[in-house]
Amino acid sequence: MRIMISLERLVRKNIWELAPYSSARDEYSGKEAHVFLDANENPYNDPYNRYPDPLQRELKAQLAKIKGVRADMIFLGNGSDEAIDLPYRIFCEPGKDNVVAIEPTYGMYKVCADINNVEYRPVLLDEQYQVHADQLLAATDANTKIIWICSPNNPTGNALHREEIEKVLTQFEGIVIIDEAYSDFSSQKTFRSELAKYPNLIVLNTFSKAWGLASIRLGMAFASPEIIQIYNKVKYPYNVNLLTQRQAMEALKDPFEVDKWVKMLLVERTRLMAAFQDLPICEKVYPTDANFFLAKMTDAKSIYDYLVDKGIIVRNRTRIQLCNNCLRITIGMKGENNELLAALRQY
Ligand SMILES: *Cc1c(COP(=O)(O)O)cnc(C)c1O
Protein backbone atom coordinates (compact mmCIF):
# COMPACT_ATOMS: atom_id res chain seq x y z
CA MET A 1 0.00 0.00 0.00
CA ARG A 2 1.35 3.40 -0.94
CA ILE A 3 -0.06 6.52 0.66
CA MET A 4 0.77 9.01 -2.10
CA ILE A 5 3.19 10.02 -4.81
CA SER A 6 4.18 13.48 -5.96
CA LEU A 7 2.77 13.71 -9.46
CA GLU A 8 4.12 17.21 -9.85
CA ARG A 9 7.66 15.87 -9.35
CA LEU A 10 7.12 13.10 -11.93
CA VAL A 11 5.33 15.02 -14.69
CA ARG A 12 7.39 17.08 -17.18
CA LYS A 13 7.21 20.76 -16.26
CA ASN A 14 5.82 21.86 -19.65
CA ILE A 15 3.05 19.25 -19.38
CA TRP A 16 2.23 20.12 -15.77
CA GLU A 17 1.83 23.76 -16.86
CA LEU A 18 0.13 23.00 -20.19
CA ALA A 19 -3.09 24.80 -21.02
CA PRO A 20 -4.87 22.19 -23.18
CA TYR A 21 -6.76 22.93 -26.37
CA SER A 22 -10.35 23.73 -25.58
CA SER A 23 -12.67 22.42 -28.30
CA ALA A 24 -16.20 23.57 -29.04
CA ARG A 25 -17.45 20.29 -27.52
CA ASP A 26 -15.45 20.96 -24.35
CA GLU A 27 -16.97 24.40 -23.92
CA TYR A 28 -20.53 23.24 -24.49
CA SER A 29 -21.17 19.54 -23.86
CA GLY A 30 -24.83 19.74 -22.74
CA LYS A 31 -27.67 17.95 -24.51
CA GLU A 32 -30.39 20.62 -24.20
CA ALA A 33 -29.43 22.79 -27.16
CA HIS A 34 -30.76 22.00 -30.64
CA VAL A 35 -28.98 24.49 -32.88
CA PHE A 36 -25.25 23.89 -33.05
CA LEU A 37 -23.43 26.74 -34.78
CA ASP A 38 -20.31 26.62 -32.66
CA ALA A 39 -17.87 24.18 -34.29
CA ASN A 40 -17.80 25.15 -37.98
CA GLU A 41 -19.31 21.77 -38.82
CA ASN A 42 -21.34 21.13 -41.94
CA PRO A 43 -25.06 20.97 -41.01
CA TYR A 44 -25.59 18.22 -43.64
CA ASN A 45 -24.58 14.54 -43.57
CA ASP A 46 -25.94 13.62 -40.14
CA PRO A 47 -24.57 11.95 -37.97
CA TYR A 48 -21.03 12.05 -39.37
CA ASN A 49 -20.98 15.83 -39.69
CA ARG A 50 -20.59 16.32 -35.93
CA TYR A 51 -17.40 16.06 -33.90
CA PRO A 52 -17.53 13.12 -31.49
CA ASP A 53 -17.52 13.41 -27.70
CA PRO A 54 -13.86 14.17 -26.85
CA LEU A 55 -14.17 12.35 -23.51
CA GLN A 56 -16.32 9.43 -24.71
CA ARG A 57 -18.64 9.82 -21.69
CA GLU A 58 -21.33 7.31 -22.70
CA LEU A 59 -18.79 4.65 -23.48
CA LYS A 60 -16.86 5.21 -20.26
CA ALA A 61 -20.07 5.02 -18.20
CA GLN A 62 -20.75 1.55 -19.67
CA LEU A 63 -17.14 0.44 -19.33
CA ALA A 64 -17.05 1.54 -15.71
CA LYS A 65 -19.71 -1.05 -14.91
CA ILE A 66 -18.05 -3.88 -16.81
CA LYS A 67 -14.49 -3.17 -15.66
CA GLY A 68 -15.37 -2.20 -12.09
CA VAL A 69 -13.46 1.09 -12.36
CA ARG A 70 -14.88 4.60 -11.93
CA ALA A 71 -15.43 6.50 -15.21
CA ASP A 72 -13.02 9.27 -14.20
CA MET A 73 -10.30 6.64 -13.83
CA ILE A 74 -10.56 5.55 -17.48
CA PHE A 75 -8.66 6.88 -20.50
CA LEU A 76 -9.61 5.69 -24.00
CA GLY A 77 -7.19 5.92 -26.88
CA ASN A 78 -6.48 4.99 -30.48
CA GLY A 79 -5.47 1.44 -29.51
CA SER A 80 -3.19 0.66 -26.59
CA ASP A 81 -0.57 2.30 -28.79
CA GLU A 82 -1.81 5.73 -27.73
CA ALA A 83 -2.03 4.69 -24.06
CA ILE A 84 1.59 3.48 -24.30
CA ASP A 85 2.94 6.56 -26.10
CA LEU A 86 1.30 9.23 -23.93
CA PRO A 87 3.13 8.34 -20.66
CA TYR A 88 6.44 9.05 -22.42
CA ARG A 89 5.19 12.46 -23.48
CA ILE A 90 3.74 13.12 -20.01
CA PHE A 91 6.54 11.91 -17.74
CA CYS A 92 9.80 11.61 -19.70
CA GLU A 93 12.08 14.50 -20.60
CA PRO A 94 13.64 13.49 -23.96
CA GLY A 95 17.41 12.96 -23.78
CA LYS A 96 17.34 12.96 -19.99
CA ASP A 97 14.85 10.57 -18.39
CA ASN A 98 14.75 6.79 -18.80
CA VAL A 99 12.37 3.85 -18.39
CA VAL A 100 12.97 0.27 -17.21
CA ALA A 101 11.20 -2.74 -18.71
CA ILE A 102 11.22 -6.51 -18.60
CA GLU A 103 12.86 -8.34 -21.54
CA PRO A 104 11.60 -9.99 -23.66
CA THR A 105 8.27 -8.17 -23.85
CA TYR A 106 5.90 -6.33 -26.19
CA GLY A 107 7.88 -4.30 -28.74
CA MET A 108 5.86 -1.06 -28.59
CA TYR A 109 7.30 0.07 -25.25
CA LYS A 110 10.76 0.33 -26.80
CA VAL A 111 9.59 1.78 -30.13
CA CYS A 112 7.76 4.58 -28.28
CA ALA A 113 10.84 5.17 -26.10
CA ASP A 114 12.97 5.50 -29.24
CA ILE A 115 10.48 7.84 -30.93
CA ASN A 116 10.46 10.04 -27.84
CA ASN A 117 14.26 9.89 -27.45
CA VAL A 118 13.95 8.31 -24.01
CA GLU A 119 16.52 5.77 -22.82
CA TYR A 120 15.05 2.25 -22.58
CA ARG A 121 16.61 -0.13 -20.02
CA PRO A 122 15.66 -3.78 -20.59
CA VAL A 123 16.07 -6.23 -17.68
CA LEU A 124 16.23 -9.88 -18.71
CA LEU A 125 13.63 -12.26 -17.25
CA ASP A 126 14.92 -15.56 -15.82
CA GLU A 127 14.83 -18.91 -17.65
CA GLN A 128 11.23 -19.47 -16.50
CA TYR A 129 10.37 -16.05 -17.95
CA GLN A 130 9.82 -14.70 -14.44
CA VAL A 131 10.59 -11.23 -13.13
CA HIS A 132 12.66 -10.32 -10.06
CA ALA A 133 11.66 -7.02 -8.49
CA ASP A 134 15.14 -6.40 -7.09
CA GLN A 135 16.67 -6.56 -10.58
CA LEU A 136 14.13 -4.08 -12.00
CA LEU A 137 14.65 -1.72 -9.05
CA ALA A 138 18.44 -2.02 -9.37
CA ALA A 139 18.19 -0.85 -13.00
CA THR A 140 16.49 2.41 -11.97
CA ASP A 141 18.15 5.70 -11.07
CA ALA A 142 16.98 9.21 -10.18
CA ASN A 143 15.88 9.79 -13.80
CA THR A 144 13.77 6.63 -14.14
CA LYS A 145 10.15 7.70 -14.58
CA ILE A 146 8.41 4.49 -15.65
CA ILE A 147 8.72 0.73 -15.14
CA TRP A 148 6.95 -1.36 -17.81
CA ILE A 149 5.46 -4.71 -16.83
CA CYS A 150 3.38 -6.89 -19.14
CA SER A 151 1.41 -9.69 -17.50
CA PRO A 152 0.44 -12.09 -19.00
CA ASN A 153 3.58 -11.25 -20.95
CA ASN A 154 3.95 -11.15 -24.73
CA PRO A 155 5.65 -13.12 -26.36
CA THR A 156 6.21 -15.55 -23.46
CA GLY A 157 2.50 -15.93 -22.54
CA ASN A 158 3.00 -16.43 -18.81
CA ALA A 159 1.66 -14.30 -15.96
CA LEU A 160 4.40 -12.79 -13.81
CA HIS A 161 4.65 -13.48 -10.07
CA ARG A 162 2.28 -11.20 -8.22
CA GLU A 163 4.49 -10.64 -5.15
CA GLU A 164 7.32 -9.39 -7.37
CA ILE A 165 5.00 -6.92 -9.13
CA GLU A 166 3.64 -5.75 -5.77
CA LYS A 167 7.18 -5.17 -4.56
CA VAL A 168 7.89 -2.97 -7.58
CA LEU A 169 4.65 -1.05 -6.98
CA THR A 170 5.47 -0.33 -3.34
CA GLN A 171 9.19 0.35 -3.68
CA PHE A 172 9.53 2.27 -6.95
CA GLU A 173 9.20 6.05 -6.66
CA GLY A 174 7.89 6.51 -10.20
CA ILE A 175 5.06 5.25 -12.40
CA VAL A 176 4.47 1.49 -12.87
CA ILE A 177 2.54 0.53 -16.00
CA ILE A 178 1.09 -2.99 -16.10
CA ASP A 179 -0.16 -4.06 -19.51
CA GLU A 180 -2.97 -6.55 -18.96
CA ALA A 181 -3.95 -6.91 -22.63
CA TYR A 182 -4.39 -10.67 -22.12
CA SER A 183 -5.89 -10.75 -18.62
CA ASP A 184 -9.27 -11.98 -19.96
CA PHE A 185 -7.58 -15.28 -20.78
CA SER A 186 -5.95 -15.61 -17.35
CA SER A 187 -7.27 -16.95 -14.07
CA GLN A 188 -4.99 -14.56 -12.14
CA LYS A 189 -6.47 -11.58 -10.30
CA THR A 190 -6.06 -8.34 -12.28
CA PHE A 191 -4.21 -5.29 -11.02
CA ARG A 192 -7.03 -3.16 -12.41
CA SER A 193 -8.87 -3.83 -9.13
CA GLU A 194 -5.90 -2.53 -7.07
CA LEU A 195 -5.86 1.06 -8.31
CA ALA A 196 -7.00 2.51 -4.98
CA LYS A 197 -4.01 0.87 -3.31
CA TYR A 198 -1.34 2.15 -5.74
CA PRO A 199 -1.49 5.83 -6.83
CA ASN A 200 1.55 5.23 -9.10
CA LEU A 201 -0.17 2.44 -11.07
CA ILE A 202 -1.44 2.59 -14.66
CA VAL A 203 -3.15 -0.55 -16.02
CA LEU A 204 -3.66 -1.10 -19.75
CA ASN A 205 -6.45 -3.13 -21.37
CA THR A 206 -7.49 -3.39 -25.01
CA PHE A 207 -10.48 -4.16 -27.22
CA SER A 208 -8.12 -5.92 -29.66
CA LYS A 209 -7.89 -9.37 -28.06
CA ALA A 210 -10.74 -10.93 -26.02
CA TRP A 211 -13.26 -8.38 -27.34
CA GLY A 212 -12.43 -9.28 -30.94
CA LEU A 213 -12.26 -5.63 -32.06
CA ALA A 214 -8.65 -5.09 -33.19
CA SER A 215 -9.85 -3.19 -36.27
CA ILE A 216 -11.65 -0.38 -34.43
CA ARG A 217 -8.44 0.64 -32.55
CA LEU A 218 -9.58 1.15 -28.98
CA GLY A 219 -7.29 0.85 -25.99
CA MET A 220 -7.85 1.61 -22.32
CA ALA A 221 -5.74 2.99 -19.50
CA PHE A 222 -6.94 2.83 -15.89
CA ALA A 223 -5.32 5.04 -13.26
CA SER A 224 -5.99 7.63 -10.57
CA PRO A 225 -8.26 10.52 -11.67
CA GLU A 226 -5.21 12.81 -11.41
CA ILE A 227 -3.20 10.75 -13.91
CA ILE A 228 -6.22 10.35 -16.23
CA GLN A 229 -6.70 14.12 -16.25
CA ILE A 230 -3.16 14.56 -17.52
CA TYR A 231 -3.72 11.92 -20.21
CA ASN A 232 -6.81 13.88 -21.29
CA LYS A 233 -4.87 17.12 -21.39
CA VAL A 234 -2.16 15.72 -23.68
CA LYS A 235 -4.19 13.51 -26.07
CA TYR A 236 -5.49 14.69 -29.45
CA PRO A 237 -8.85 16.37 -28.77
CA TYR A 238 -10.98 13.88 -30.75
CA ASN A 239 -8.73 10.84 -30.44
CA VAL A 240 -11.53 8.21 -30.56
CA ASN A 241 -13.81 8.63 -33.57
CA LEU A 242 -17.59 8.20 -33.59
CA LEU A 243 -17.58 4.88 -35.48
CA THR A 244 -15.25 3.35 -32.91
CA GLN A 245 -17.25 4.69 -29.97
CA ARG A 246 -20.47 3.28 -31.45
CA GLN A 247 -19.04 -0.12 -32.28
CA ALA A 248 -17.61 -0.43 -28.76
CA MET A 249 -21.02 0.50 -27.27
CA GLU A 250 -22.58 -2.30 -29.35
CA ALA A 251 -20.02 -4.81 -28.06
CA LEU A 252 -20.51 -3.75 -24.45
CA LYS A 253 -24.22 -4.55 -24.73
CA ASP A 254 -23.32 -8.21 -25.05
CA PRO A 255 -20.34 -9.05 -22.83
CA PHE A 256 -21.52 -12.68 -22.62
CA GLU A 257 -20.54 -13.12 -26.24
CA VAL A 258 -16.96 -12.30 -25.21
CA ASP A 259 -17.13 -14.79 -22.33
CA LYS A 260 -18.24 -17.43 -24.81
CA TRP A 261 -15.34 -16.71 -27.18
CA VAL A 262 -12.84 -16.77 -24.32
CA LYS A 263 -14.17 -20.13 -23.08
CA MET A 264 -13.91 -21.67 -26.56
CA LEU A 265 -10.39 -20.31 -27.02
CA LEU A 266 -9.29 -21.70 -23.65
CA VAL A 267 -10.58 -25.17 -24.59
CA GLU A 268 -8.72 -24.96 -27.90
CA ARG A 269 -5.59 -23.67 -26.14
CA THR A 270 -5.46 -26.76 -23.91
CA ARG A 271 -6.03 -29.08 -26.86
CA LEU A 272 -3.49 -27.39 -29.16
CA MET A 273 -0.78 -27.25 -26.49
CA ALA A 274 -1.24 -30.95 -25.70
CA ALA A 275 -0.97 -31.79 -29.39
CA PHE A 276 2.21 -29.71 -29.71
CA GLN A 277 3.73 -31.64 -26.81
CA ASP A 278 3.34 -34.81 -28.89
CA LEU A 279 5.01 -33.38 -32.01
CA PRO A 280 8.53 -34.76 -32.54
CA ILE A 281 9.59 -31.32 -33.89
CA CYS A 282 8.45 -29.57 -30.69
CA GLU A 283 10.94 -29.56 -27.81
CA LYS A 284 8.99 -27.55 -25.26
CA VAL A 285 5.64 -25.88 -24.78
CA TYR A 286 5.76 -22.97 -22.35
CA PRO A 287 2.94 -22.35 -19.85
CA THR A 288 0.58 -19.55 -20.85
CA ASP A 289 -2.17 -17.31 -19.47
CA ALA A 290 -2.95 -15.72 -22.85
CA ASN A 291 -4.66 -16.55 -26.17
CA PHE A 292 -1.33 -17.74 -27.56
CA PHE A 293 1.57 -19.88 -26.46
CA LEU A 294 5.26 -20.13 -27.12
CA ALA A 295 6.73 -23.42 -28.39
CA LYS A 296 10.41 -24.29 -28.70
CA MET A 297 10.91 -26.18 -31.95
CA THR A 298 13.80 -28.12 -33.44
CA ASP A 299 14.22 -25.50 -36.17
CA ALA A 300 11.88 -22.49 -35.92
CA LYS A 301 13.06 -20.80 -39.12
CA SER A 302 12.50 -23.73 -41.49
CA ILE A 303 9.24 -24.76 -39.80
CA TYR A 304 8.02 -21.17 -40.10
CA ASP A 305 8.93 -21.08 -43.82
CA TYR A 306 7.26 -24.46 -44.37
CA LEU A 307 4.04 -23.19 -42.77
CA VAL A 308 4.10 -19.95 -44.81
CA ASP A 309 4.31 -22.14 -47.91
CA LYS A 310 1.08 -23.82 -46.80
CA GLY A 311 -0.60 -20.45 -46.20
CA ILE A 312 -0.39 -20.73 -42.41
CA ILE A 313 1.26 -17.84 -40.58
CA VAL A 314 2.59 -18.08 -37.03
CA ARG A 315 5.06 -15.68 -35.39
CA ASN A 316 8.73 -16.59 -35.52
CA ARG A 317 10.31 -15.31 -32.31
CA THR A 318 13.67 -17.09 -32.66
CA ARG A 319 15.67 -13.87 -32.73
CA ILE A 320 14.18 -12.58 -29.45
CA GLN A 321 16.35 -13.00 -26.33
CA LEU A 322 15.55 -16.21 -24.37
CA CYS A 323 13.28 -17.33 -27.25
CA ASN A 324 15.78 -19.17 -29.47
CA ASN A 325 13.91 -21.49 -31.89
CA CYS A 326 10.55 -20.40 -30.51
CA LEU A 327 7.35 -19.94 -32.48
CA ARG A 328 4.46 -17.97 -31.03
CA ILE A 329 1.14 -19.61 -31.86
CA THR A 330 -2.12 -17.65 -31.61
CA ILE A 331 -5.15 -19.82 -30.81
CA GLY A 332 -7.52 -19.84 -33.77
CA MET A 333 -10.82 -21.57 -34.46
CA LYS A 334 -10.90 -25.36 -34.21
CA GLY A 335 -10.59 -25.87 -37.97
CA GLU A 336 -7.65 -23.49 -38.22
CA ASN A 337 -5.85 -25.16 -35.33
CA ASN A 338 -6.44 -28.56 -36.94
CA GLU A 339 -4.99 -27.31 -40.22
CA LEU A 340 -1.88 -26.14 -38.37
CA LEU A 341 -1.52 -29.48 -36.58
CA ALA A 342 -2.02 -31.50 -39.77
CA ALA A 343 0.68 -29.48 -41.51
CA LEU A 344 3.14 -29.85 -38.63
CA ARG A 345 2.55 -33.60 -38.47
CA GLN A 346 3.60 -33.84 -42.10
CA TYR A 347 6.74 -31.74 -41.68
C1 LIG B 1 -1.90 -7.02 -28.62
C2 LIG B 1 -1.33 -6.23 -27.48
C3 LIG B 1 -1.85 -4.97 -27.16
C4 LIG B 1 -2.97 -4.37 -27.95
O1 LIG B 1 -2.58 -3.25 -28.63
P1 LIG B 1 -3.71 -2.37 -29.37
O2 LIG B 1 -2.96 -1.17 -29.82
O3 LIG B 1 -4.74 -2.05 -28.33
O4 LIG B 1 -4.27 -3.19 -30.47
C5 LIG B 1 -1.35 -4.32 -26.07
N1 LIG B 1 -0.37 -4.85 -25.32
C6 LIG B 1 0.15 -6.05 -25.60
C7 LIG B 1 1.20 -6.61 -24.73
C8 LIG B 1 -0.29 -6.77 -26.71
O5 LIG B 1 0.25 -7.96 -26.97
PDBQT file of the ligand as one rigid body, heavy atoms in Angstrom, charges set to zero:
ROOT
HETATM    1  C1  LIG A 401      -1.896  -7.017 -28.618  1.00  0.00    +0.000 C 
HETATM    2  C2  LIG A 401      -1.328  -6.233 -27.480  1.00  0.00    +0.000 A 
HETATM    3  C3  LIG A 401      -1.850  -4.975 -27.159  1.00  0.00    +0.000 A 
HETATM    4  C4  LIG A 401      -2.968  -4.374 -27.953  1.00  0.00    +0.000 C 
HETATM    5  O1  LIG A 401      -2.581  -3.246 -28.630  1.00  0.00    +0.000 OA
HETATM    6  P1  LIG A 401      -3.715  -2.369 -29.367  1.00  0.00    +0.000 P 
HETATM    7  O2  LIG A 401      -2.955  -1.165 -29.815  1.00  0.00    +0.000 OA
HETATM    8  O3  LIG A 401      -4.744  -2.047 -28.328  1.00  0.00    +0.000 OA
HETATM    9  O4  LIG A 401      -4.269  -3.186 -30.468  1.00  0.00    +0.000 OA
HETATM   10  C5  LIG A 401      -1.354  -4.318 -26.068  1.00  0.00    +0.000 A 
HETATM   11  N1  LIG A 401      -0.370  -4.850 -25.321  1.00  0.00    +0.000 NA
HETATM   12  C6  LIG A 401       0.153  -6.046 -25.603  1.00  0.00    +0.000 A 
HETATM   13  C7  LIG A 401       1.199  -6.609 -24.734  1.00  0.00    +0.000 C 
HETATM   14  C8  LIG A 401      -0.289  -6.772 -26.706  1.00  0.00    +0.000 A 
HETATM   15  O5  LIG A 401       0.252  -7.961 -26.974  1.00  0.00    +0.000 OA
ENDROOT
TORSDOF 0
